[in-house]
Amino acid sequence: MSSLHPLPPPIEPGQPLTALAPMQDVTDLAFMAVVAAYGAPDYFFTEFFRVHAQSRPERHILRSIDENRTGRPVFAQVIGEEIGALVRTADELARHPIAGLDLNLGCPAPKVYKKNVGGGLLRDPARVDAILAALRAAVPGRFTVKMRIGFDDTANFERILDSVNAHGVDLLTVHGRTVREMYRSEVHYEFIGRAAARVRCPVLANGNLTSAAKVETVVRATGAAGVMIGRHAIRNPWIFRQCRDRAAGRSPAVVTLADVRGYVDCLYRATAAPGLGERAHVNKMKKYLNFVGQAVDPAGAFLRAMRVTESEAELFTVCDRHLLAEPDRPFPAEPFPGVIARPNCETPEVVTAGSSLETVTA
């Protein structure tokens, strides 16, 4: 059954939908442009706008909407629990060229859920229902939701899905883990399948979608209308194009380590900004390269060397050593087992030096 507000047409009609997940400090104007250069998704989603009584939409996030030159629609994501402030923000964002408004019900970062926003709201289905009702009434166009399957457990899952139905949500993205599971558990794709069977709107599957082959498997198994990919699109910005090629029966182009080295250059140029010092710029690059490094070598040598660099010269020396020694070697579609991008989020009691990784929450 189609949603009340039809979704924007995909790049290739009839294929599963693709979306780049909203990731704090990652999915800004620059990163969206870089991903689009390698093969855009059907939809982009902004970093979340923090909403409270005194908030106003952050200017740097508005840039990813107002200055979007990718040719693809951008949905604006909000996070908060004060209904009046959420309605006011929805009205403010409607004055910008957004494809729709997305509510974050899934962020698992403790500093977020402890404020009873993001994934924290999944503990209070009555509050979720009230927020969905208010935003549906306030948003004249597309209203979408991104959620996890629960907080500690899945006891409220079906009740929240019923609220999604009751309030005419136009697109639902489901990350198949609870908030407490963060990124440490296997993804419970069966719950995404249950959502796809229960709600009337299209459902996007989210969580550990590592490759085009994995996307095909998950879409088939869950009955989802498509996928939202986050961290693995940082590692592999070709992934959306690869998904389209695979769905169309085309052979995806082989990506080499030399291509990855070009991607690093592209990222570095795109993320340069006035007032951003060299050390800060290098640390920003580490956030991306922590994910790229999952598929560079099985021992994690690139990651260890990259994480301790402090200057542009050091960073690119490491990149050249690991990516140009065998420039024609294919870049694996899947990350190497056991090579962890974010030890402080994906394994217990481990701290990584050199860059903060906690805010990459898709």
N, C-alpha and C positions, 0 to 999 in steps of 0.2 A: 504494500500500500504506500503510495507516495505521500510525502510530507505536505503540510499546509503551504509551506513556502518552498518551491522547488530549489534544489541546490544548483550552483553554477555548473555549467557543462564542463565535463572533464576534457583533458587534452585529446584523448582518444575515446570517442563514444563507445559504450558497451563494455569497457574494461573496468576492473575494480578500481575504486577511487584511491588516490594517494594523497597524503598530507604530511607536511613537515611539522613535527610536534613543537609546541611552545616550550622553550627552554630558557630559563633566566640567565642573563648575561651571555647568551649565545645567539638566539634567533632575532638579531637586530637587523637593521637595514642592510648593513654590509654583508652579513652572513647569508641573508636571503638572496642577495644579488649573486654571491659566489655560487650557491646551490643552483640557482637558475641557469647560470652559465654552463653547468655540467649536466643539466637536465632537470627542469623544474618539476615539482609535484603539482598535482591539480590544485591544491589549496595550501596556503601558508596560514599560520596562527602566530600572533605576537607573543612576546613575553607577557606575563600577566601584569595588568594595571592593578596596583594595590589600592583598595577602596576602603575608606573609613570616613568619619564625619568631616575631617578637615582636608581630605585628599582632593587633588585635581589630577587629571591624566598626565602622566610623566611625558615630558616633551620628547625625550630621546626615543620613547616607544612610539609616540605619534609619528615620528619621522618614518618609521617602517611602514606606516599606512599612507601618509600624505606624499611621500617621495618614492613610493613603490614603482619601479620601472620593469618589473619582471614579466608583466603581462598576465599574471595569475592573481586570483582573488586573495585578499587578506582578511581573516577573521580577527577581531579584537578580543583577547581574553581578559576577564576580570577575576579578582579574588577578593572575597570579603564576606561579611555576614550581617552588616547593618543594611536593612532593606531600603531605607530612605536614601542612603548614600549610594547603594547599587543602582537604584532607579535613576538618581540624578546623574550618575556616571554613564549609564546607558544612554540617556538623553544627550549628554555631551559628546559621546563617541559617535552617535548617529549623525552628527554634523560633519563627520569625516567619511571618506570613501571606503567604508568597511563592507565586507561581504556579509557580516553578521556579528552577533555578540555571543561569546563563548564564556560559560561559567566554569571555573576551576573547582572541582570537587575531588581532586586527587593528589594534590601536592603532598608528598610524604615527609618533607623536611620538618624535623621537630620544632624548629623555631617558627614554622608556619602553623602546624596543626595545634600547637599549644595555645594559639590565639583563637582556636575554634574556627579557623577558616581552611580552605583547601580540603585536604583529606580529613581534617578534624571534624568537619560538618557531617561526615558519614555516621557519626555516633548519634546524630539527632535528626532522624528522618522527618519529624514534624517540622523542624526548622527548614530543612531542605525543601519540603513541600511548599512552605510559605514563601520562600525565596523564589522558587520556580514560578509560582503563581504571580508574584509581583513583577518579575522580569518579563514573563510572557505578556502580561498586560501592558508593560511599558515599551516593549520592543516591537516596532511595527513590521520589521522584516524578519530575517532568519535569527533564530535563537537556538544555540547549541550548547551541549554540556560535555565536559570531559571528567570522568570519574574513575575511581578504583572500585574493586568489588566489595570493599568493606574497610573497617578500621582495624579492629583486632580479629574479627571474624566476618562471616558473610551473612549474619543474621538479618541485616536490614536490606540486603541486596534487592530482593523482589519488591519490597515496599517502595524503594526509591525508583525502581524501574516503573512501577505503576504510577508514581508521580510524574515521571517523564512522559508517560502516555497521557495522563490527565491534563497536563498543561501544554500539550502541543509542541514539545521540543522537536526541532527540525532535523537534528543530527546528533547522535550520541557516540562518543568515543569511550571505550572501556579498556582500561589497563588491567590486565588479568592478574593482579596481585592485590593484597590488602596493603593498607598504609604501613602497618608494622613490618610487613615483609620487605619493605623498601625495594631493593633490587637483588636481594640475596637468595630468593627462592626461585624455583621453577615457576613459569607463568601458567596460570590455570585457564587455559584456553576454553575449557568446557563452559566456564561462566560467561565468556564472550558469546559462545554459541547460545547459551540460555537467554542472554540479552537480545541477541538477534532474533530469536524465536518469539520473544515476549513483547518487545516494543514495536510500535507502528512506524517509527522513523528509521532511516538507514543507520547502521552501526559500523563504526570503524574499530578494527582490532588494534591494540597497542600493547607493546611489551616484548622485548627481546626479538624483534624482527630483524634478523641479522643479514639477510640476503634476499634476492628476488625468488630463489627457490623456496626459502622459508616462508616468504609472503604467500606464494602460491599454495603451499601446504596449509597454512593457517586459514586463508580465505576459504579454501575448499572444506576444511574441517568444521569451521564455525558458522558458515553461511553469512559471514559479514559482507557488507557492501564494499569494503575496502580496508585500508590500513592507514594508521598514523605512525610514522617512523621518527624517532628522535635521535638517540645517541649513535645509532649505526649509520645515520646519514651524515654525521660529523666525520666518522671514519671513512665513509664511502659516499661521496656526494653524487656518484654516478648511479646510485641505487634506484632512484625513481625512473630513470631512463631504462635501466635494466629490467625493472618490473614491467614497464610497457612493452619492451621487446619480448620478454618471455611470454606475456599474455597474448601477444600477437603472433607467436610462433617464430619470431625472428631470433637469430643468434646474437646475444649481447656482445658488444665489442670487448676485446680483452684489454683490461687496464694493467699497465706496467708500473714498476717502481719509478720510472722516469715520469710517468703521468702524475704519480703521487707527489713527486718533487715539484712539479709544476703547480699542483694544487696548493702546496705549502707556500710557494711564491705568491700565488693569487690571494690566499688568505692574508698573508703579511701585508701586501699592498692595500687590500680592501679594508683592513682593520686599523690602518694608520689614521691618526686623528690629531688635530692641533692640540698641543698641550700634553699629549701622551708621551711620556719619556720612554727612552729605549728599554730600561729595565721593566717598566710596567707593560710595554708592548710585548716584550719577550714572555712575561708571565701570562699575558692574555693568550698568546699563541700556545702556551703549554696546555691550556684548557682544551683546545681542539686536538693537539697532538697526543694527549693522553689516550684519545680514542683511535686516532690514526695508527698509533704504535701497536695496537692490538693485533694488527695483521702485517707488521713489518718483519718480525723475526720471532720464532717460537720461544726463544729464551728471554725475551723482554730486554735485550741489550740496548736497543734504541731508546726504549722508555727510560731506562736507568740513566743513560748518558744525557738525554734531552732534559730530564727533570732538574739536573744540577747546572744547566747553562744559565749564564747571567747577562750575556750580551748578544746582540744580533749576530756578530761574527761567530761566537761559540755555537749558537743555535744552528746556523746554517752549515757550519763545519760538520756538526753531528748529522744533519740531514743529508749532506753530500756523502758522508762516509757510509751511511746505511742505505741510502736510496739510489745512489749513482754507481756504487761498486758493481752492481749487476742491473743496469738500467732497463734491460729488456725482460727481466724476470717478472712473471705475472704477479699482480697484487691479489692475494687470496680473497675470494668472495666472502668467506667466513673468518672471523677472528680466530687466532690460535687458542686452543684450550689452555686455560690457566693463566693467560696473560690479562691481567686485570687493569682496566682503565682507571678505576677509582677505588683504591684499596680502602679508603675511609668510609665508603658507602657500601661496597660490595663484599667486603670481608670484615669480620669483627676485629676491633681493637688494633687496627693498623693505621698508621699515619703516613701520608706522602708529603715529602718536602717539595717546595717550589711553586705550587699553585693550589688555589682552592678549587675543589671539585664538587662541593656539596650542593651548589645551586643548579646543577644540570639535572633536572628532575622529570624528564620525560621517559 
